[in-house]
Amino acid sequence: MCGITGFIQLQPNSVSNPIQEMNDALVHRGPDAGSVFHSEDGRFSLGHRRLSIIDLHESANQPMHSACGEYVIVFNGEVYNYHEVRAELLQEKQINFRTNGDTEVVMEALIHWGENAVNRFNGMFAFALLHKTNGTLLFGRDRLGKKPLYYFHNESCFAFASELKALLPLTKLFGKFKIDFYGINQFLRLGYIHEPHTIYQEIKKLPAASLMRYENHKISIEKYWDFYHKIEKNTLKDEVKAKKQLDELLNSSVQYRLIADVPRGVFLSGGIDSSLVAALAQKHSAEPIKTFSISFTETQFNESQYAQAVADHLGSDHHTFTVSYQEAIDLLQDFVATYDEPYADASGINTMLVSKLAREHVTMVLTGDGGDEQFLGYGMYTWAQRLSNPVLKTFRKPLSLILAKLGNQRMRRIVPMLNFKAKTHLPSHIFSIEQHLFSENQLPNVLNRVEDLKFPEHQTARELTPAETQSFFDIEHYLNGELLVKVDRATMHHSLEARSPLLDYRLVEFSANLDEKLKLNQGTAKYLLKEVLYDYVPKEIFDRPKWGFGLPIRQWLSKEMRPVVDEYLNEQTLAEYPFLNAKNIVDLKNQYMAGEYINFNRVWSLLCLVIWLKKNEAHYVL
């Protein structure tokens, strides 16, 4: 796991080269080694920061040169099946490998098979491969988008980096960046900014599952894998067969992700997904696997006993860390800085805290990310089914009026779910309401510059159910743009590698073609995943309501964090940003403080946005 950077000039030495400053900005992603390569003509500079996980020798450091001397690679991530890829290469080509890791295998595979080699890789990665003679670069990102890649391109220079902060030195050369208001609209609707957009107009994200070519100072991008193209005409309905295949895939995925030359562990919340990953990790470990969870001093948010029960059953070496509200609040400014652009998932604070503490014991952890999106674990999938009901469609507006007048807070929460335009993109609408964010109808109340968000339409081999449509939207957007970003930034901030066994692309393709009744069975969400889990951990441990990996933000905002909220969400401060409706935002805040708790995440997202705007004034213009 590492951080990569690059700076390319159309004309050598036309501007001061910022590559060293860019690379130094990513030292947290790779504290074990750091180096920079400069081409002989002065046009190309590549940087790398290394967190050593596989092959700890110096010979595996980067930037790495090919055996033929024509290529240089910088690589972030892991390709878990590199032993198999290496064996295939050696069958077809005489290569004298100088290292025992995956980076050299990735480079030689790309040289030998060309860009199609990326289809052979099972892993999480972002890379840049320079052909020194031709002056061309090939970039790639993994299928699900676990590893990030940002880039900047103007008439004279091209630059890239693993994190947005490493591109901020470019403002010294080209002036401040312009705010991307489309990105701000995305943020307030979704809680994050989705690829290819960023908070800055001049910087883009390379989309997941994409290859990008740089040649003659022009770039071209194309996808090499499309999740929607993997959806088959018929689904797998045989439960016995499906369970056997799922168990085999899960075991294979976990075994791949246990390959490391450093201490390993598992984030264990005590929920279905992390417990299954921990169980399989323990099954394939010769010694007790280290597991990590956090608890809160607020007892209603303390689920550490469930994680402890799973750990006791598995015999893992379990560590529980108790967090106070003050520790979380003290992390707020660091939280905003870590994510580089507006980001509203408060559980990122949890992830930062557990990552910091886990890093004292291990260098790599497995996580349970991906189970809910693939196996219909969220309530929004039920809402997708409800809103497709012809009767509810017909009477939703009258019903919303009745609930608005007569309902309690919980019932009034349903009102915005029922209020949407005929042409509204329903999956994003359902997501916004379920996350307590701003719907398409609500956004103009707080934002004076509203953009019409575009969401791609996909052709599939079979007609999708409403729940599948919502689930696949979450895989394409929520998982990619929010959850994987959360884990990558939080763990790498503390030089900790995180791997996601449930997001092996083979498993994602398999789950996409499972019959819906094997995911949501008579009200039981994640049915087949649970059936596999119960072969490893007793069902009784999980007889409790589902609870997310959240913070008590709803309570803290109106109590312990009230001074912070008032500091940033007041008319004087908000007036500095004319694209925000200061009066309506203050009214929203006051309604929340008066007891309208359904607004808590809207207040939180606005707080995160304004803190970000304040902290980054040196880097942007409106």
C-alpha positions as CSV (number, residue, x, y, z in Angstrom):
1,M,0.0,0.0,0.0
2,C,1.5,3.3,-1.1
3,G,1.0,6.7,-2.5
4,I,2.0,7.7,-6.0
5,T,2.6,11.1,-7.7
6,G,3.7,12.4,-11.0
7,F,4.4,15.6,-12.8
8,I,4.9,15.9,-16.6
9,Q,5.8,19.0,-18.5
10,L,5.1,19.5,-22.2
11,Q,8.4,21.5,-22.4
12,P,11.2,20.6,-20.1
13,N,11.8,22.9,-17.1
14,S,9.0,25.3,-18.2
15,V,8.0,25.7,-14.6
16,S,9.5,24.8,-11.2
17,N,9.0,21.1,-10.6
18,P,6.8,20.4,-7.5
19,I,7.2,16.6,-7.5
20,Q,9.1,16.5,-4.2
21,E,6.6,18.6,-2.4
22,M,3.8,16.5,-3.9
23,N,5.5,13.3,-2.8
24,D,6.1,14.6,0.7
25,A,2.4,15.3,1.1
26,L,1.8,11.6,1.0
27,V,4.3,10.4,3.6
28,H,1.4,9.0,5.7
29,R,0.5,6.6,2.9
30,G,4.1,5.3,2.8
31,P,6.4,6.0,5.8
32,D,8.8,3.2,5.0
33,A,10.4,4.6,1.8
34,G,10.1,7.5,-0.6
35,S,11.8,8.3,-3.9
36,V,11.5,10.3,-7.0
37,F,12.4,9.5,-10.6
38,H,13.3,12.2,-13.2
39,S,13.6,11.3,-16.9
40,E,16.7,12.4,-18.8
41,D,14.9,15.0,-20.8
42,G,13.5,16.6,-17.7
43,R,9.8,16.2,-18.8
44,F,8.7,13.3,-16.6
45,S,8.9,13.0,-12.8
46,L,7.4,10.1,-10.9
47,G,7.2,9.9,-7.1
48,H,6.4,7.1,-4.7
49,R,5.9,6.6,-0.9
50,R,6.0,3.1,0.3
51,L,4.2,1.2,3.0
52,S,5.9,-2.2,2.9
53,I,3.4,-5.1,3.0
54,I,4.8,-7.7,0.6
55,D,8.5,-8.2,0.0
56,L,10.0,-5.9,2.5
57,H,13.4,-5.6,0.9
58,E,14.7,-2.3,-0.6
59,S,14.9,-3.9,-4.0
60,A,11.0,-3.7,-4.1
61,N,11.0,0.1,-3.6
62,Q,9.6,2.3,-6.2
63,P,9.7,4.0,-8.7
64,M,10.7,0.6,-10.2
65,H,12.5,0.1,-13.5
66,S,11.8,-2.8,-15.8
67,A,14.4,-5.4,-16.6
68,C,14.7,-4.1,-20.2
69,G,15.2,-0.5,-18.8
70,E,12.5,1.0,-21.0
71,Y,9.8,1.3,-18.4
72,V,9.2,2.8,-15.0
73,I,6.2,2.1,-12.8
74,V,4.7,3.7,-9.6
75,F,2.0,1.4,-8.1
76,N,-0.4,1.7,-5.2
77,G,-2.2,-1.3,-3.8
78,E,-2.0,-5.0,-4.0
79,V,-2.6,-7.6,-6.7
80,Y,-3.4,-10.7,-4.7
81,N,-3.1,-13.2,-7.5
82,Y,0.4,-12.1,-8.5
83,H,1.8,-15.6,-8.0
84,E,-0.5,-17.0,-10.7
85,V,0.2,-14.0,-13.0
86,R,3.9,-14.4,-12.5
87,A,3.7,-18.2,-13.3
88,E,1.8,-17.3,-16.6
89,L,4.4,-14.8,-17.5
90,L,7.3,-17.2,-17.0
91,Q,5.5,-19.8,-19.2
92,E,5.5,-17.3,-22.1
93,K,8.6,-15.1,-21.5
94,Q,12.0,-15.4,-20.0
95,I,12.0,-12.9,-17.2
96,N,14.6,-12.6,-14.5
97,F,12.5,-11.3,-11.6
98,R,14.5,-9.3,-9.1
99,T,11.9,-9.1,-6.4
100,N,9.3,-11.3,-4.8
101,G,6.4,-8.9,-4.7
102,D,3.5,-7.9,-6.9
103,T,4.8,-4.5,-8.4
104,E,7.3,-6.1,-10.7
105,V,4.8,-8.7,-11.8
106,V,2.2,-6.0,-12.6
107,M,4.8,-4.0,-14.6
108,E,6.1,-7.0,-16.6
109,A,2.5,-8.2,-17.3
110,L,1.6,-4.8,-18.7
111,I,4.8,-4.8,-20.8
112,H,4.2,-8.3,-22.1
113,W,0.4,-8.4,-22.6
114,G,-0.2,-4.7,-23.0
115,E,-3.1,-2.9,-21.3
116,N,-5.3,-6.1,-21.5
117,A,-3.1,-7.5,-18.7
118,V,-5.2,-5.5,-16.2
119,N,-8.0,-8.0,-16.8
120,R,-5.8,-10.7,-15.2
121,F,-5.4,-8.7,-11.9
122,N,-7.4,-9.5,-8.8
123,G,-6.8,-6.8,-6.4
124,M,-7.0,-3.1,-5.4
125,F,-4.7,-0.8,-7.3
126,A,-3.8,2.4,-9.1
127,F,-0.7,2.6,-11.2
128,A,1.2,4.7,-13.7
129,L,3.5,3.0,-16.2
130,L,5.9,5.2,-18.2
131,H,7.5,4.2,-21.5
132,K,10.6,6.3,-21.3
133,T,11.4,6.2,-25.1
134,N,7.9,6.9,-26.4
135,G,7.1,9.4,-23.6
136,T,3.7,7.7,-23.0
137,L,2.0,6.8,-19.7
138,L,-0.6,4.2,-19.0
139,F,-2.8,4.6,-15.9
140,G,-5.2,2.1,-14.4
141,R,-7.6,1.7,-11.4
142,D,-9.1,-1.4,-10.0
143,R,-12.6,-2.5,-10.9
144,L,-14.5,-1.3,-7.8
145,G,-12.4,1.8,-7.2
146,K,-10.7,0.9,-3.9
147,K,-7.5,2.8,-4.7
148,P,-7.8,6.5,-5.7
149,L,-6.2,8.5,-8.5
150,Y,-6.6,12.2,-9.1
151,Y,-5.2,14.1,-12.0
152,F,-4.7,17.7,-13.3
153,H,-4.2,18.6,-17.0
154,N,-3.7,22.0,-18.6
155,E,-2.0,23.3,-21.8
156,S,1.5,22.9,-20.4
157,C,1.5,20.3,-17.6
158,F,-0.1,17.0,-16.4
159,A,0.0,15.8,-12.8
160,F,-1.5,13.0,-10.8
161,A,-1.5,11.8,-7.2
162,S,-3.2,9.3,-4.9
163,E,-4.8,12.1,-2.8
164,L,-6.0,15.5,-3.7
165,K,-3.8,17.2,-1.2
166,A,-0.7,16.2,-3.1
167,L,-1.9,18.3,-6.1
168,L,-2.4,21.5,-4.0
169,P,1.3,22.6,-4.7
170,L,0.1,23.2,-8.3
171,T,-1.7,26.3,-7.1
172,K,1.7,28.0,-6.6
173,L,2.4,27.5,-10.3
174,F,-1.0,28.1,-11.9
175,G,-3.0,30.0,-9.3
176,K,-5.9,29.0,-7.1
177,F,-8.4,26.4,-8.3
178,K,-12.0,27.1,-9.1
179,I,-14.7,25.6,-7.0
180,D,-16.8,23.0,-8.8
181,F,-20.4,23.8,-7.9
182,Y,-21.6,20.6,-9.5
183,G,-19.5,18.9,-6.9
184,I,-21.0,20.9,-4.1
185,N,-24.5,19.9,-5.4
186,Q,-23.4,16.2,-5.4
187,F,-22.1,16.6,-1.9
188,L,-25.3,18.0,-0.4
189,R,-27.4,15.4,-2.2
190,L,-25.2,12.4,-1.6
191,G,-22.7,13.3,1.2
192,Y,-19.7,12.9,-1.1
193,I,-18.4,14.1,-4.5
194,H,-18.6,11.3,-7.1
195,E,-16.1,10.6,-9.9
196,P,-15.0,12.1,-12.1
197,H,-15.7,15.3,-10.3
198,T,-13.9,16.8,-7.3
199,I,-14.4,20.0,-5.3
200,Y,-12.1,21.7,-7.8
201,Q,-12.9,22.2,-11.5
202,E,-9.2,21.7,-12.5
203,I,-8.8,18.3,-10.8
204,K,-10.6,15.1,-11.8
205,K,-10.8,11.5,-10.4
206,L,-9.9,8.7,-12.8
207,P,-13.1,6.5,-12.7
208,A,-12.9,3.0,-11.3
209,A,-12.3,0.1,-13.7
210,S,-10.7,2.6,-16.2
211,L,-7.5,2.9,-18.2
212,M,-6.1,6.3,-19.0
213,R,-3.5,6.9,-21.7
214,Y,-1.3,10.0,-21.8
215,E,0.4,10.6,-25.2
216,N,1.5,13.8,-26.9
217,H,0.0,15.7,-24.0
218,K,-3.4,14.4,-24.6
219,I,-5.4,12.0,-22.5
220,S,-7.9,9.3,-23.3
221,I,-10.0,7.2,-20.9
222,E,-11.9,4.0,-21.4
223,K,-13.4,1.3,-19.1
224,Y,-12.0,-2.2,-19.1
225,W,-14.7,-3.7,-16.9
226,D,-18.3,-2.8,-16.6
227,F,-20.4,-4.1,-13.7
228,Y,-23.6,-3.8,-15.6
229,H,-22.2,-5.9,-18.4
230,K,-21.7,-8.7,-15.9
231,I,-25.4,-8.9,-15.2
232,E,-26.8,-12.1,-16.8
233,K,-30.2,-12.9,-18.3
234,N,-31.0,-15.5,-15.7
235,T,-30.3,-15.5,-11.9
236,L,-29.1,-18.3,-9.8
237,K,-32.1,-19.6,-7.8
238,D,-30.8,-22.9,-6.3
239,E,-30.1,-22.1,-2.7
240,V,-27.8,-25.2,-2.1
241,K,-25.7,-24.5,-5.1
242,A,-25.6,-20.8,-4.5
243,K,-24.5,-21.2,-0.8
244,K,-21.7,-23.6,-1.8
245,Q,-20.4,-21.2,-4.5
246,L,-20.6,-18.3,-2.1
247,D,-18.7,-20.1,0.6
248,E,-16.0,-21.1,-1.9
249,L,-15.7,-17.6,-3.2
250,L,-15.5,-16.1,0.3
251,N,-12.8,-18.5,1.4
252,S,-10.8,-17.8,-1.7
253,S,-11.1,-14.1,-1.3
254,V,-10.1,-14.1,2.3
255,Q,-7.1,-16.4,1.7
256,Y,-5.9,-14.0,-1.0
257,R,-6.1,-11.1,1.3
258,L,-4.2,-12.7,4.1
259,I,-1.1,-12.7,1.9
260,A,1.3,-10.4,3.7
261,D,4.8,-10.1,5.2
262,V,3.5,-8.0,8.1
263,P,1.2,-8.5,11.1
264,R,-2.5,-8.8,10.1
265,G,-5.8,-8.1,11.7
266,V,-9.6,-7.6,11.2
267,F,-11.9,-4.7,11.9
268,L,-14.7,-6.5,13.9
269,S,-17.8,-4.6,14.7
270,G,-19.8,-7.7,15.6
271,G,-22.1,-7.3,12.6
272,I,-22.8,-9.8,9.9
273,D,-20.1,-8.8,7.4
274,S,-17.2,-8.2,9.7
275,S,-18.0,-11.3,11.7
276,L,-18.0,-13.4,8.5
277,V,-14.6,-12.0,7.4
278,A,-13.1,-12.5,10.9
279,A,-14.4,-16.1,11.0
280,L,-12.8,-17.0,7.7
281,A,-9.6,-15.1,8.5
282,Q,-9.3,-17.1,11.7
283,K,-10.1,-20.3,9.8
284,H,-7.1,-19.7,7.5
285,S,-4.7,-18.5,10.2
286,A,-2.4,-20.7,12.1
287,E,-2.5,-18.4,15.2
288,P,-5.2,-16.2,16.8
289,I,-6.0,-13.4,14.4
290,K,-6.0,-9.9,15.9
291,T,-9.4,-8.3,15.9
292,F,-10.3,-4.6,16.6
293,S,-13.4,-2.8,17.6
294,I,-14.3,0.5,19.3
295,S,-17.0,1.4,21.8
296,F,-18.4,4.6,23.0
297,T,-19.0,6.0,26.5
298,E,-22.6,6.6,25.4
299,T,-24.0,3.2,26.3
300,Q,-26.7,3.2,23.6
301,F,-24.0,3.3,21.0
302,N,-21.8,0.7,22.7
303,E,-21.9,-2.6,20.8
304,S,-18.5,-3.8,21.9
305,Q,-20.1,-6.8,23.7
306,Y,-21.3,-8.2,20.4
307,A,-17.9,-8.0,18.8
308,Q,-16.5,-9.5,22.0
309,A,-18.9,-12.4,21.7
310,V,-17.9,-13.2,18.2
311,A,-14.2,-12.9,19.1
312,D,-14.7,-15.2,22.1
313,H,-16.3,-17.8,19.8
314,L,-13.5,-17.5,17.2
315,G,-10.7,-17.4,19.7
316,S,-9.3,-14.2,18.2
317,D,-6.9,-11.9,19.9
318,H,-9.4,-9.1,20.5
319,H,-8.8,-5.5,21.3
320,T,-11.6,-3.0,22.2
321,F,-11.0,0.7,22.4
322,T,-13.4,3.0,24.2
323,V,-13.9,6.4,22.7
324,S,-15.3,9.5,24.5
325,Y,-17.2,12.2,22.7
326,Q,-14.3,14.6,23.4
327,E,-11.9,12.4,21.5
328,A,-14.2,12.4,18.5
329,I,-14.9,16.1,18.6
330,D,-11.2,16.9,18.9
331,L,-10.8,14.9,15.6
332,L,-13.2,17.0,13.6
333,Q,-10.7,19.4,12.0
334,D,-8.4,16.5,11.3
335,F,-11.3,14.6,9.8
336,V,-12.1,17.4,7.4
337,A,-8.4,17.7,6.4
338,T,-8.0,13.9,5.9
339,Y,-10.7,13.7,3.3
340,D,-9.4,16.7,1.3
341,E,-12.8,17.7,-0.1
342,P,-16.3,17.9,1.5
343,Y,-17.3,14.6,3.0
344,A,-20.2,13.9,5.3
345,D,-20.0,10.3,6.6
346,A,-19.4,10.9,10.3
347,S,-18.4,7.2,10.7
348,G,-15.1,8.3,9.0
349,I,-14.2,9.6,12.5
350,N,-14.8,6.1,13.9
351,T,-12.7,4.6,11.2
352,M,-9.9,7.0,11.8
353,L,-9.9,6.2,15.5
354,V,-9.9,2.4,15.2
355,S,-7.2,2.7,12.5
356,K,-5.0,4.7,14.7
357,L,-5.3,2.1,17.5
358,A,-5.1,-0.9,15.3
359,R,-1.8,0.5,13.8
360,E,-0.2,0.0,17.2
361,H,-0.6,-3.8,16.7
362,V,-0.7,-4.5,12.9
363,T,0.1,-3.0,9.5
364,M,-2.8,-4.6,7.5
365,V,-6.4,-5.2,8.3
366,L,-9.4,-6.9,6.6
367,T,-12.8,-5.1,6.6
368,G,-16.4,-6.2,6.0
369,D,-17.2,-3.5,3.5
370,G,-19.6,-4.5,0.6
371,G,-22.0,-6.9,2.2
372,D,-25.0,-4.6,2.5
373,E,-24.8,-3.2,-1.0
374,Q,-24.6,-6.7,-2.6
375,F,-27.0,-8.6,-0.4
376,L,-29.7,-6.0,0.2
377,G,-28.9,-5.1,3.8
378,Y,-30.2,-1.5,3.8
379,G,-33.7,-0.3,4.5
380,M,-33.6,1.8,1.3
381,Y,-34.0,-1.4,-0.8
382,T,-37.4,-1.9,0.9
383,W,-38.3,1.7,0.0
384,A,-37.3,1.0,-3.6
385,Q,-39.9,-1.8,-3.7
386,R,-42.6,0.4,-1.9
387,L,-42.2,3.3,-4.3
388,S,-42.6,1.0,-7.3
389,N,-46.1,0.0,-6.0
390,P,-48.8,1.4,-8.4
391,V,-51.1,2.2,-5.5
392,L,-48.5,4.1,-3.5
393,K,-47.4,5.9,-6.7
394,T,-51.0,7.1,-7.3
395,F,-51.7,8.2,-3.7
396,R,-48.2,9.3,-2.5
397,K,-48.9,13.1,-2.7
398,P,-52.2,13.0,-0.7
399,L,-50.5,10.6,1.8
400,S,-47.6,13.0,2.2
401,L,-50.0,15.9,3.0
402,I,-51.7,13.8,5.7
403,L,-48.4,12.7,7.3
404,A,-47.0,16.3,7.2
405,K,-50.0,17.5,9.2
406,L,-50.8,14.6,11.6
407,G,-47.6,12.5,11.8
408,N,-45.0,12.4,14.5
409,Q,-41.3,13.1,13.7
410,R,-40.8,9.5,12.5
411,M,-43.8,9.7,10.3
412,R,-42.9,13.1,8.9
413,R,-39.6,11.7,7.8
414,I,-41.6,9.7,5.2
415,V,-43.0,13.0,3.7
416,P,-39.9,13.9,1.7
417,M,-39.5,10.3,0.5
418,L,-43.0,10.6,-1.1
419,N,-42.3,14.0,-2.6
420,F,-40.4,13.8,-5.8
421,K,-40.9,14.9,-9.4
422,A,-42.1,12.5,-12.1
423,K,-38.7,12.7,-13.8
424,T,-36.6,12.4,-10.6
425,H,-33.8,9.8,-10.6
426,L,-35.4,7.6,-8.0
427,P,-32.3,5.7,-6.7
428,S,-30.5,8.9,-5.8
429,H,-33.7,10.4,-4.3
430,I,-34.2,7.3,-2.1
431,F,-30.5,7.5,-1.1
432,S,-30.7,11.2,-0.2
433,I,-33.7,10.7,2.1
434,E,-32.5,7.5,3.7
435,Q,-29.2,9.3,4.6
436,H,-31.1,12.4,5.9
437,L,-29.5,14.5,3.2
438,F,-31.0,17.0,0.8
439,S,-33.4,15.7,-1.9
440,E,-33.7,17.3,-5.3
441,N,-36.7,19.3,-4.0
442,Q,-35.0,20.4,-0.8
443,L,-31.7,21.5,-2.2
444,P,-32.8,24.9,-3.5
445,N,-33.7,25.8,0.1
446,V,-30.1,25.9,1.1
447,L,-28.2,26.3,-2.1
448,N,-28.5,29.4,-4.4
449,R,-26.6,27.7,-7.3
450,V,-28.4,24.5,-8.0
451,E,-27.2,22.1,-10.7
452,D,-29.1,19.3,-12.4
453,L,-27.3,16.2,-11.4
454,K,-26.9,13.5,-14.1
455,F,-26.9,9.8,-13.4
456,P,-26.0,7.3,-16.1
457,E,-28.6,4.9,-17.5
458,H,-27.5,1.3,-18.1
459,Q,-28.7,-1.5,-20.4
460,T,-28.8,-4.9,-18.8
461,A,-29.4,-8.4,-20.0
462,R,-32.4,-8.8,-17.7
463,E,-35.0,-6.4,-16.3
464,L,-33.9,-5.4,-12.8
465,T,-36.2,-5.4,-9.8
466,P,-36.5,-2.0,-7.9
467,A,-34.4,-3.4,-5.1
468,E,-31.7,-4.5,-7.6
469,T,-31.7,-1.1,-9.3
470,Q,-31.2,0.6,-5.9
471,S,-28.5,-2.0,-4.9
472,F,-26.6,-1.6,-8.1
473,F,-26.8,2.2,-7.9
474,D,-25.2,1.9,-4.4
475,I,-22.4,-0.3,-5.7
476,E,-21.7,2.2,-8.6
477,H,-22.0,5.3,-6.5
478,Y,-22.2,5.0,-2.7
479,L,-19.7,2.2,-2.3
480,N,-17.3,3.7,-4.8
481,G,-17.6,7.4,-3.9
482,E,-18.2,7.2,-0.2
483,L,-17.5,4.0,1.7
484,L,-14.3,3.0,-0.1
485,V,-13.1,6.6,0.2
486,K,-13.8,6.5,3.9
487,V,-11.7,3.4,4.6
488,D,-8.8,4.3,2.3
489,R,-8.3,7.8,3.7
490,A,-8.9,6.8,7.3
491,T,-6.6,3.8,7.3
492,M,-3.9,5.3,5.2
493,H,-3.9,8.5,7.3
494,H,-2.4,6.1,10.0
495,S,-0.2,4.1,7.6
496,L,-2.5,1.1,7.8
497,E,-3.5,-1.0,4.8
498,A,-7.2,-2.1,4.5
499,R,-8.4,-5.0,2.3
500,S,-12.0,-5.8,1.5
501,P,-12.7,-9.5,0.9
502,L,-16.4,-9.0,0.2
503,L,-15.4,-6.8,-2.7
504,D,-13.4,-9.3,-4.7
505,Y,-14.7,-8.7,-8.2
506,R,-15.6,-12.4,-8.6
507,L,-17.9,-12.1,-5.6
508,V,-19.5,-8.9,-6.9
509,E,-20.2,-10.5,-10.3
510,F,-21.6,-13.6,-8.5
511,S,-23.9,-11.6,-6.2
512,A,-25.2,-9.5,-9.1
513,N,-26.7,-12.7,-10.6
514,L,-28.2,-14.2,-7.4
515,D,-32.0,-14.4,-7.3
516,E,-33.3,-11.6,-5.1
517,K,-35.0,-14.1,-2.8
518,L,-31.6,-15.4,-1.8
519,K,-30.7,-11.9,-0.7
520,L,-34.0,-10.7,0.9
521,N,-35.9,-13.7,2.0
522,Q,-39.3,-13.2,3.7
523,G,-38.0,-10.0,5.5
524,T,-34.5,-11.4,6.2
525,A,-31.9,-9.2,4.6
526,K,-28.6,-10.7,3.5
527,Y,-30.2,-14.1,3.8
528,L,-27.6,-16.2,1.9
529,L,-24.6,-14.3,3.5
530,K,-26.1,-15.1,6.9
531,E,-26.6,-18.7,6.1
532,V,-22.9,-19.0,5.3
533,L,-22.0,-17.1,8.4
534,Y,-24.0,-19.4,10.7
535,D,-21.8,-22.3,9.6
536,Y,-19.0,-20.5,11.4
537,V,-20.6,-18.4,14.2
538,P,-23.8,-19.3,16.1
539,K,-26.9,-17.6,14.9
540,E,-27.9,-16.6,18.4
541,I,-25.1,-14.0,18.7
542,F,-26.8,-12.0,15.9
543,D,-30.4,-12.1,17.2
544,R,-30.6,-8.3,17.6
545,P,-31.6,-5.3,15.4
546,K,-29.1,-4.1,12.7
547,W,-27.0,-1.2,13.9
548,G,-24.5,0.7,11.7
549,F,-21.0,1.8,12.5
550,G,-22.1,5.2,13.5
551,L,-21.3,8.0,15.9
552,P,-23.9,9.7,18.3
553,I,-23.7,12.7,16.0
554,R,-27.4,13.4,16.4
555,Q,-27.0,14.0,20.1
556,W,-23.6,15.6,20.0
557,L,-24.5,18.3,17.5
558,S,-27.2,19.8,19.8
559,K,-25.1,19.4,23.0
560,E,-21.3,18.9,23.2
561,M,-20.8,20.1,19.6
562,R,-23.2,23.1,19.8
563,P,-20.4,25.7,20.0
564,V,-18.8,24.3,16.9
565,V,-22.1,24.3,15.0
566,D,-22.8,27.9,16.1
567,E,-19.3,29.0,15.1
568,Y,-19.7,28.0,11.5
569,L,-23.5,28.0,10.8
570,N,-24.3,31.6,11.6
571,E,-25.5,34.2,9.1
572,Q,-22.3,36.3,9.3
573,T,-20.0,33.3,8.4
574,L,-22.4,31.9,5.8
575,A,-22.7,35.2,4.1
576,E,-19.1,34.8,3.0
577,Y,-20.3,32.2,0.6
578,P,-23.0,33.7,-1.6
579,F,-23.9,30.3,-3.2
580,L,-25.3,29.3,0.2
581,N,-28.7,30.6,1.5
582,A,-27.6,31.8,4.9
583,K,-31.0,32.6,6.3
584,N,-32.5,29.2,5.4
585,I,-29.5,27.3,6.7
586,V,-29.7,29.1,10.1
587,D,-33.4,28.4,10.2
588,L,-32.7,24.7,9.5
589,K,-30.1,24.7,12.3
590,N,-32.5,26.3,14.7
591,Q,-35.2,23.8,13.9
592,Y,-32.8,21.0,14.6
593,M,-31.8,22.6,17.9
594,A,-35.5,22.9,18.8
595,G,-36.0,19.2,18.4
596,E,-36.4,18.4,14.7
597,Y,-33.8,15.7,14.9
598,I,-34.6,14.4,11.4
599,N,-32.4,17.3,10.2
600,F,-29.3,16.1,12.0
601,N,-27.3,14.9,8.9
602,R,-28.3,17.9,6.9
603,V,-26.9,20.1,9.7
604,W,-23.8,17.9,9.9
605,S,-23.2,18.0,6.1
606,L,-23.5,21.8,6.0
607,L,-21.1,22.0,9.0
608,C,-18.5,19.8,7.2
609,L,-18.9,22.0,4.1
610,V,-18.4,25.3,5.8
611,I,-15.4,24.0,7.9
612,W,-13.9,22.8,4.6
613,L,-14.4,26.1,2.9
614,K,-12.8,27.9,5.8
615,K,-9.8,25.6,6.0
616,N,-9.0,25.7,2.3
617,E,-9.4,29.4,1.4
618,A,-5.8,29.5,0.3
619,H,-6.4,27.0,-2.5
620,Y,-9.6,28.1,-4.2
621,V,-11.6,31.0,-5.7
622,L,-15.4,31.0,-6.0
